[in-house]
Each structure stands twice: as structure tokens, then as C-alpha cells.
Amino acid sequence: MEIPPDLAEMVIVHAWRTFTPDTKAIRDRDAAQRASDGKLRWSFFGRLSQVSRTFKYLVQAAACHTVTIETQVDFDMHQKIIFDVLGPDPATDPARGFLQNTELFITLTDVDPFSGFGYRVKYEQIPDFITACRVLTVAIESHSSTYRSSAYRACEYQTAFDCLARYGGACAEVHFAWTYTHNATRLLPATISAPDAPPVRQRFPGVQRLRLTKYPRCKCHHWVRGHVQDCFSHLLPTIFPNLVHLHIETPYFLKNITLPPRTRVLELEVPPCDGPGSYSLVPWNFVSGLKAGLMQCETRQEGGDWR
């Protein structure tokens, strides 16, 4: 019995997506686990490619539209697949059109122990062959942050924003799965800068949905009244002027968030807490946030109706 192509495509796409790492389990995955996951992923790819030409094309297309790059093997394999499917120049308009709905997942983890300031995988070159994407997820591991300097953490942020800058307005959804931003609260990526300092701050008008594992902590009140010029916490939402949906996974004082005027949805994860007297809503400080004007829309009266 021959499997209908549409059904085969549905099954292969769903199966391939199951190999995408869970961003909530970043801290539980070490180098051995990543290598094991990658081996399983590419073994699945290789076996399906040998079934038939149709299956090979379907699994290649799935790998083009759901891209996971953590190690050098992932980098090399996806580059080869893109060249096989789209040819040697994936920057053409037809190639970009084919990749426009791609979901790209990058884990910045393969540190070069000899450089002290970079990665063995050239993550910044990913946009050279993945030339367009609709969803960009950049995960930065936290379990190794204890021995990294502040300058190195700034380098990690830089790679994430460099990739985003290469996609321009094509990328509509961004997920930064970083888990230790409180250690680098005033390290502003060079891709963006304070409004009055060169270079001019870069904006990303195409991004409409932003998801943050942790919101960067603001410590400006420890130094001066208001935000300092290079406050990452304050500037982060403002570089997405057309942001409609902000999703924050862990508690943060809402009164410190400055949202663009087009933001309509603020999604907060509030899991139940165990123990007497513990309330999971408390760390968000809702009352102070609302008093500070969070999510308040300007209203005007037209013909007796409020708009």
C-alpha cells in the first residue's frame, strides 16, 4: 500500500519538529546530550532519505523549514541541504521565498576554549545560507556562565542580535532563551546603542512577537534616578517598534517595562507555587505596573463614543 504524499509530508514534518530542543530544558542539556540528540536527528534524516526520492525531498524540505543548529555537524549538514535543495546561491528571491516561513533554532554553546572570546561554530554565518526565516530562537546556555567574563556574555548577546539584523523585516517572531541576563544588565550589544550615542540604534520593525525566557534586570535605580543611557532592560522593547505581543516566562517587576505603543498582548507565565502563603502573582508586582501606566491606551471621545 502506497502512502499518499500529503500524508507522508505531514508525518515527516511532525516527526522532524520533535527533534527541536525544548528551550525550557537548556540547563539540563550538556555536551553529551546535545551530541546524542544531534546523532539521533541526523540518523532519522539519513534513513528517510534512503527510502525513496520522494521521501528524500520531503525530509530535506522539512529540514529547510525547521532548522536546529547547535554543533558544527548541524551547521555543515544544514548548509549542504540548503545547497542541494536551493542551489549554490540561497540569497536569490525564489530561495528567500522558499525559506520565508522557516523556523530557526540556534543554541550558542560550542565555545572555543583556546580563543576565550568566541565559538568554534561560526553561528554568525548561518544567515549566509539560511537567508530568511519567520521565527528566530536563540538559546544561550547558563550552566557555563559562572566562568565567563562580562565581556564574553556581551559577545553572546552580540551574536544573537547580529543574526536578527541579517534577517531585516522578514523575521516576525523572536525568542531569546537566555537565562542569566541579570549578570549582564548594562552590557549593550554593539548592534544597538543608546539613542544619543553612535552608532545610531538599530531597530527591527518586522518583529511583532517577542518571547523572553528572562527579562533583563534593570539596576539603574542603584546608580541614578531613571534609566542610564545604556540600560539594556529599558532599551530592549523599544528596538521593536511594531511589537504586538510580548511573552515573558519568568517574573519581573512590570513597572520597569517600557512597551512600544502598538503592543496589545502581554503574556506572562504564572505557574502555581507550593507552600503556605506563597503566591505566584506577587513577583510580577501588577499594581505598581498598572499605576506606572503599563498597557494603558490613549483614549479620545468622538461623537459621544470613546475610542
VOPAGU-2260 file (C-alpha; in pm, 1 decimal, decimal comma):
REM VOPAGU-2260
SITE   aa  ch    i         X         Y         Z
SITE  MET   A    0       0,0       0,0       0,0
SITE  GLU   A    1     145,0     334,1    -107,5
SITE  ILE   A    2     132,5     622,8     139,7
SITE  PRO   A    3     -32,3     936,4      -7,9
SITE  PRO   A    4     232,1    1213,0     -49,6
SITE  ASP   A    5      30,6    1461,5     157,3
SITE  LEU   A    6       8,4    1219,9     448,1
SITE  ALA   A    7     377,7    1131,0     421,2
SITE  GLU   A    8     467,9    1500,5     424,8
SITE  MET   A    9     252,9    1562,6     733,2
SITE  VAL   A   10     410,4    1274,3     924,0
SITE  ILE   A   11     768,1    1365,5     827,3
SITE  VAL   A   12     725,1    1733,7     914,1
SITE  HIS   A   13     573,8    1646,9    1252,5
SITE  ALA   A   14     845,2    1390,7    1326,9
SITE  TRP   A   15    1123,9    1629,5    1229,4
SITE  ARG   A   16     986,2    1904,9    1453,9
SITE  THR   A   17    1007,2    1672,4    1754,4
SITE  PHE   A   18    1386,5    1698,1    1733,1
SITE  THR   A   19    1377,4    2071,4    1812,7
SITE  PRO   A   20    1522,5    2122,1    2164,5
SITE  ASP   A   21    1296,8    2236,2    2444,8
SITE  THR   A   22    1411,7    2585,4    2545,9
SITE  LYS   A   23    1287,4    2528,1    2899,5
SITE  ALA   A   24    1536,4    2242,6    2939,7
SITE  ILE   A   25    1850,1    2427,6    2829,7
SITE  ARG   A   26    2014,8    2396,4    3169,3
SITE  ASP   A   27    1956,7    2021,0    3173,7
SITE  ARG   A   28    2138,7    1951,8    2846,6
SITE  ASP   A   29    2516,3    1907,0    2845,4
SITE  ALA   A   30    2751,4    1848,9    2553,0
SITE  ALA   A   31    2690,7    1472,6    2560,2
SITE  GLN   A   32    2313,0    1520,2    2545,9
SITE  ARG   A   33    2339,6    1765,1    2255,7
SITE  ALA   A   34    2565,6    1525,0    2066,0
SITE  SER   A   35    2323,3    1238,9    2130,1
SITE  ASP   A   36    2025,9    1446,9    2015,1
SITE  GLY   A   37    2211,5    1551,1    1700,9
SITE  LYS   A   38    2312,2    1194,0    1619,6
SITE  LEU   A   39    1950,7    1079,1    1653,2
SITE  ARG   A   40    1826,7    1369,0    1442,0
SITE  TRP   A   41    2065,8    1305,4    1153,2
SITE  SER   A   42    2021,4     929,5    1173,0
SITE  PHE   A   43    1647,9     985,6    1121,3
SITE  PHE   A   44    1725,8    1217,3     829,2
SITE  GLY   A   45    1961,6     966,7     666,5
SITE  ARG   A   46    1725,7     670,6     697,2
SITE  LEU   A   47    1431,3     856,0     544,5
SITE  SER   A   48    1649,3     986,9     262,7
SITE  GLN   A   49    1719,7     628,3     159,0
SITE  VAL   A   50    1354,1     522,1     136,5
SITE  SER   A   51    1278,8     692,1    -194,6
SITE  ARG   A   52    1335,8    1012,4    -387,7
SITE  THR   A   53    1002,9    1144,9    -263,7
SITE  PHE   A   54    1091,3    1078,9      99,0
SITE  LYS   A   55    1433,6    1236,2      46,8
SITE  TYR   A   56    1278,0    1553,5     -90,5
SITE  LEU   A   57    1018,6    1566,0     188,5
SITE  VAL   A   58    1271,7    1528,2     469,4
SITE  GLN   A   59    1502,3    1781,7     301,8
SITE  ALA   A   60    1215,1    2029,3     280,1
SITE  ALA   A   61    1129,6    1966,5     646,4
SITE  ALA   A   62    1494,7    2027,9     739,9
SITE  CYS   A   63    1488,7    2356,2     544,9
SITE  HIS   A   64    1180,9    2481,9     726,6
SITE  THR   A   65    1267,7    2367,5    1079,8
SITE  VAL   A   66    1637,4    2430,6    1134,5
SITE  THR   A   67    1822,8    2340,0    1454,0
SITE  ILE   A   68    2190,4    2437,1    1474,0
SITE  GLU   A   69    2383,5    2360,7    1790,2
SITE  THR   A   70    2706,9    2194,7    1677,8
SITE  GLN   A   71    2939,3    2200,2    1378,3
SITE  VAL   A   72    2770,9    1886,9    1243,6
SITE  ASP   A   73    2434,8    2067,0    1242,1
SITE  PHE   A   74    2594,1    2367,5    1070,4
SITE  ASP   A   75    2755,4    2157,1     795,9
SITE  MET   A   76    2451,9    1935,8     737,2
SITE  HIS   A   77    2204,1    2221,8     704,2
SITE  GLN   A   78    2437,9    2412,2     475,2
SITE  LYS   A   79    2467,4    2106,3     249,6
SITE  ILE   A   80    2090,4    2051,3     247,8
SITE  ILE   A   81    2022,0    2413,4     154,0
SITE  PHE   A   82    2269,7    2396,7    -133,4
SITE  ASP   A   83    2122,1    2064,6    -253,0
SITE  VAL   A   84    1766,2    2199,0    -249,8
SITE  LEU   A   85    1813,2    2564,6    -348,2
SITE  GLY   A   86    2143,0    2564,6    -533,5
SITE  PRO   A   87    2470,7    2745,8    -457,7
SITE  ASP   A   88    2307,7    3088,9    -415,0
SITE  PRO   A   89    2033,3    3077,7    -149,0
SITE  ALA   A   90    2017,3    3457,9    -149,4
SITE  THR   A   91    1805,5    3471,8    -465,0
SITE  ASP   A   92    1445,2    3585,5    -440,1
SITE  PRO   A   93    1299,2    3236,5    -510,1
SITE  ALA   A   94    1524,2    3086,4    -241,8
SITE  ARG   A   95    1423,3    3351,8      10,0
SITE  GLY   A   96    1061,6    3285,2     -75,8
SITE  PHE   A   97    1110,3    2913,9      -9,6
SITE  LEU   A   98    1266,1    2991,9     331,2
SITE  GLN   A   99    1032,9    3273,5     436,5
SITE  ASN   A  100     838,7    3051,2     679,1
SITE  THR   A  101    1144,7    2879,3     823,3
SITE  GLU   A  102    1175,4    2838,0    1199,4
SITE  LEU   A  103    1539,5    2871,8    1300,7
SITE  PHE   A  104    1665,8    2747,5    1638,9
SITE  ILE   A  105    2024,9    2830,8    1737,2
SITE  THR   A  106    2198,4    2726,8    2057,3
SITE  LEU   A  107    2510,7    2930,4    2129,3
SITE  THR   A  108    2713,8    2673,6    2312,9
SITE  ASP   A  109    3016,8    2539,3    2125,6
SITE  VAL   A  110    3277,0    2758,2    2296,2
SITE  ASP   A  111    3631,5    2765,2    2160,7
SITE  PRO   A  112    3845,8    2705,6    2473,0
SITE  PHE   A  113    4154,6    2848,8    2304,4
SITE  SER   A  114    4006,0    3178,1    2188,4
SITE  GLY   A  115    3840,6    3276,8    2516,6
SITE  PHE   A  116    3606,9    3502,5    2321,5
SITE  GLY   A  117    3421,1    3304,6    2059,4
SITE  TYR   A  118    3272,9    2983,4    1931,4
SITE  ARG   A  119    3408,8    2702,8    1719,2
SITE  VAL   A  120    3085,3    2707,4    1519,9
SITE  LYS   A  121    3053,8    3019,9    1304,8
SITE  TYR   A  122    2699,5    3093,4    1415,3
SITE  GLU   A  123    2718,4    3442,9    1264,6
SITE  GLN   A  124    2749,0    3282,2     917,5
SITE  ILE   A  125    2415,8    3098,7     943,3
SITE  PRO   A  126    2228,6    3378,3     756,3
SITE  ASP   A  127    2464,2    3319,6     462,4
SITE  PHE   A  128    2268,5    3004,1     374,4
SITE  ILE   A  129    1952,3    3032,6     587,5
SITE  THR   A  130    1878,6    3360,9     413,9
SITE  ALA   A  131    1528,4    3414,1     553,0
SITE  CYS   A  132    1321,7    3298,1     847,8
SITE  ARG   A  133     989,5    3376,6    1010,3
SITE  VAL   A  134    1077,2    3260,7    1362,1
SITE  LEU   A  135    1419,2    3301,2    1524,1
SITE  THR   A  136    1502,6    3134,6    1856,0
SITE  VAL   A  137    1844,9    3193,9    2009,0
SITE  ALA   A  138    1927,3    2994,5    2321,5
SITE  ILE   A  139    2226,5    3078,3    2538,3
SITE  GLU   A  140    2331,4    2819,3    2790,9
SITE  SER   A  141    2358,3    2925,3    3152,8
SITE  HIS   A  142    2536,1    2634,3    3320,0
SITE  SER   A  143    2872,3    2754,6    3191,4
SITE  SER   A  144    2821,5    3123,6    3268,5
SITE  THR   A  145    2999,9    3100,1    3602,2
SITE  TYR   A  146    3343,9    3105,5    3442,5
SITE  ARG   A  147    3269,4    3353,9    3166,8
SITE  SER   A  148    3356,6    3718,7    3199,0
SITE  SER   A  149    3110,3    4001,9    3143,6
SITE  ALA   A  150    3278,7    4073,5    2811,2
SITE  TYR   A  151    3213,1    3718,5    2697,4
SITE  ARG   A  152    2846,0    3744,1    2784,2
SITE  ALA   A  153    2830,4    4061,3    2577,1
SITE  CYS   A  154    2975,5    3861,8    2288,8
SITE  GLU   A  155    2693,7    3610,0    2320,8
SITE  TYR   A  156    2429,7    3880,5    2302,0
SITE  GLN   A  157    2607,4    4027,4    2002,3
SITE  THR   A  158    2579,6    3703,6    1803,2
SITE  ALA   A  159    2205,1    3685,2    1869,3
SITE  PHE   A  160    2143,1    4040,8    1751,1
SITE  ASP   A  161    2377,5    4006,8    1454,0
SITE  CYS   A  162    2170,4    3713,8    1325,4
SITE  LEU   A  163    1849,6    3908,4    1378,6
SITE  ALA   A  164    1991,8    4210,3    1194,2
SITE  ARG   A  165    2072,0    3997,8     889,0
SITE  TYR   A  166    1705,6    3895,7     853,2
SITE  GLY   A  167    1576,1    4251,0     847,6
SITE  GLY   A  168    1198,2    4277,2     836,6
SITE  ALA   A  169    1142,7    3914,4     733,2
SITE  CYS   A  170    1160,4    3777,4    1088,3
SITE  ALA   A  171     825,6    3823,3    1263,8
SITE  GLU   A  172     879,6    3622,2    1583,3
SITE  VAL   A  173    1183,4    3621,5    1811,3
SITE  HIS   A  174    1254,4    3410,0    2117,7
SITE  PHE   A  175    1560,7    3484,9    2329,9
SITE  ALA   A  176    1607,8    3186,3    2560,3
SITE  TRP   A  177    1877,8    3340,4    2775,2
SITE  THR   A  178    1871,1    3254,8    3142,9
SITE  TYR   A  179    2122,5    3477,6    3319,1
SITE  THR   A  180    2065,6    3829,2    3189,9
SITE  HIS   A  181    2086,7    3969,0    3541,4
SITE  ASN   A  182    2463,2    3914,2    3523,1
SITE  ALA   A  183    2499,1    4146,5    3225,9
SITE  THR   A  184    2241,0    4417,2    3287,0
SITE  ARG   A  185    2445,1    4701,2    3141,0
SITE  LEU   A  186    2621,6    4525,9    2855,0
SITE  LEU   A  187    2456,3    4664,2    2544,4
SITE  PRO   A  188    2516,8    4471,4    2219,7
SITE  ALA   A  189    2704,7    4676,4    1962,5
SITE  THR   A  190    2424,8    4608,2    1713,7
SITE  ILE   A  191    2216,1    4854,0    1912,3
SITE  SER   A  192    2332,8    5156,2    2105,2
SITE  ALA   A  193    2183,7    5424,1    2322,7
SITE  PRO   A  194    1971,1    5678,3    2130,9
SITE  ASP   A  195    2219,6    5965,3    2162,2
SITE  ALA   A  196    2538,8    5764,8    2115,5
SITE  PRO   A  197    2690,6    5648,3    1786,4
SITE  PRO   A  198    2622,4    5429,2    1603,2
SITE  VAL   A  199    2252,5    5503,5    1563,9
SITE  ARG   A  200    2041,0    5247,6    1744,2
SITE  GLN   A  201    1916,8    4980,5    1505,8
SITE  ARG   A  202    1551,5    4893,5    1507,0
SITE  PHE   A  203    1372,8    4577,9    1394,9
SITE  PRO   A  204    1029,6    4685,9    1266,7
SITE  GLY   A  205     942,6    4341,3    1130,0
SITE  VAL   A  206     930,5    4173,7    1471,3
SITE  GLN   A  207     575,7    4150,9    1605,4
SITE  ARG   A  208     614,9    3881,5    1871,7
SITE  LEU   A  209     894,8    3872,4    2129,1
SITE  ARG   A  210     940,5    3595,3    2384,7
SITE  LEU   A  211    1195,3    3616,0    2665,6
SITE  THR   A  212    1292,1    3334,2    2899,9
SITE  LYS   A  213    1408,0    3603,8    3140,9
SITE  TYR   A  214    1362,4    3975,6    3111,3
SITE  PRO   A  215    1694,0    4162,4    3152,8
SITE  ARG   A  216    1714,9    4301,6    3503,7
SITE  CYS   A  217    1728,0    4679,9    3546,1
SITE  LYS   A  218    1957,8    4810,1    3820,7
SITE  CYS   A  219    1956,6    5174,7    3720,6
SITE  HIS   A  220    1794,0    5279,1    4047,8
SITE  HIS   A  221    2114,3    5172,5    4220,7
SITE  TRP   A  222    2302,3    5441,5    4031,5
SITE  VAL   A  223    2085,6    5736,5    3928,3
SITE  ARG   A  224    1721,3    5829,2    3908,7
SITE  GLY   A  225    1570,8    5689,8    3590,5
SITE  HIS   A  226    1743,0    5473,6    3333,2
SITE  VAL   A  227    2103,4    5520,7    3234,2
SITE  GLN   A  228    2177,7    5561,1    2865,3
SITE  ASP   A  229    2299,7    5205,7    2810,6
SITE  CYS   A  230    2033,3    5024,6    3013,3
SITE  PHE   A  231    1967,4    4702,9    2822,2
SITE  SER   A  232    1647,9    4638,8    3017,7
SITE  HIS   A  233    1498,4    4974,1    2919,5
SITE  LEU   A  234    1608,2    4972,0    2554,3
SITE  LEU   A  235    1522,7    4611,9    2463,8
SITE  PRO   A  236    1147,5    4651,4    2388,4
SITE  THR   A  237    1195,8    4987,5    2216,1
SITE  ILE   A  238    1403,5    4840,9    1932,6
SITE  PHE   A  239    1090,3    4653,9    1819,5
SITE  PRO   A  240     862,0    4949,5    1732,7
SITE  ASN   A  241     586,8    4729,5    1583,7
SITE  LEU   A  242     583,2    4477,2    1866,7
SITE  VAL   A  243     230,1    4346,7    1921,7
SITE  HIS   A  244     285,2    4052,9    2158,6
SITE  LEU   A  245     537,3    4030,1    2444,2
SITE  HIS   A  246     572,8    3695,5    2623,8
SITE  ILE   A  247     778,2    3672,6    2945,6
SITE  GLU   A  248     837,3    3331,9    3103,8
SITE  THR   A  249     975,1    3430,1    3447,6
SITE  PRO   A  250     870,4    3703,3    3695,7
SITE  TYR   A  251     986,4    4061,7    3650,4
SITE  PHE   A  252     871,8    4392,3    3801,5
SITE  LEU   A  253     623,2    4514,4    3541,0
SITE  LYS   A  254     666,4    4877,6    3640,5
SITE  ASN   A  255    1016,3    4870,7    3487,6
SITE  ILE   A  256     896,7    4765,4    3141,6
SITE  THR   A  257     861,6    5022,9    2864,3
SITE  LEU   A  258     640,3    4889,0    2587,3
SITE  PRO   A  259     607,5    5022,2    2231,2
SITE  PRO   A  260     270,5    5188,4    2166,1
SITE  ARG   A  261     148,3    4910,4    1933,6
SITE  THR   A  262     180,5    4635,4    2195,7
SITE  ARG   A  263    -159,1    4480,2    2259,6
SITE  VAL   A  264     -80,4    4148,2    2430,3
SITE  LEU   A  265     136,9    4094,7    2735,5
SITE  GLU   A  266     161,4    3720,1    2806,5
SITE  LEU   A  267     301,3    3622,0    3146,2
SITE  GLU   A  268     368,3    3270,3    3270,9
SITE  VAL   A  269     237,5    3236,7    3625,8
SITE  PRO   A  270     270,2    2876,1    3743,7
SITE  PRO   A  271     125,5    2783,1    4083,5
SITE  CYS   A  272     359,5    2794,8    4382,2
SITE  ASP   A  273     370,2    2537,1    4659,2
SITE  GLY   A  274     378,8    2612,1    5027,1
SITE  PRO   A  275     171,3    2822,7    5267,2
SITE  GLY   A  276     149,2    3192,1    5193,0
SITE  SER   A  277     317,4    3168,5    4851,0
SITE  TYR   A  278     152,0    3344,4    4560,5
SITE  SER   A  279     295,8    3323,3    4211,7
SITE  LEU   A  280     146,0    3660,6    4114,6
SITE  VAL   A  281     342,8    3857,5    4373,6
SITE  PRO   A  282     683,3    3874,5    4195,9
SITE  TRP   A  283     527,0    4048,6    3896,9
SITE  ASN   A  284     413,5    4348,1    4103,7
SITE  PHE   A  285      98,1    4404,9    3898,5
SITE  VAL   A  286     -33,2    4700,1    4099,5
SITE  SER   A  287     283,2    4906,5    4057,2
SITE  GLY   A  288     295,8    4820,4    3689,3
SITE  LEU   A  289     -59,9    4937,2    3626,7
SITE  LYS   A  290      -3,2    5254,2    3827,8
SITE  ALA   A  291     302,6    5322,8    3612,7
SITE  GLY   A  292      82,9    5312,5    3300,4
SITE  LEU   A  293     154,0    4960,9    3174,5
SITE  MET   A  294     -71,3    4863,1    2878,7
SITE  GLN   A  295    -276,4    5181,7    2908,2
SITE  CYS   A  296    -410,5    5305,8    2575,2
SITE  GLU   A  297    -471,6    5666,8    2486,2
SITE  THR   A  298    -844,0    5730,6    2450,4
SITE  ARG   A  299   -1037,8    6005,6    2279,9
SITE  GLN   A  300   -1406,1    6089,1    2252,8
SITE  GLU   A  301   -1562,4    6102,4    1907,0
SITE  GLY   A  302   -1933,5    6176,8    1870,1
SITE  GLY   A  303   -2008,5    6062,1    2221,4
SITE  ASP   A  304   -1821,8    5731,0    2177,5
SITE  TRP   A  305   -1487,2    5651,6    2337,0
SITE  ARG   A  306   -1221,7    5511,5    2103,4
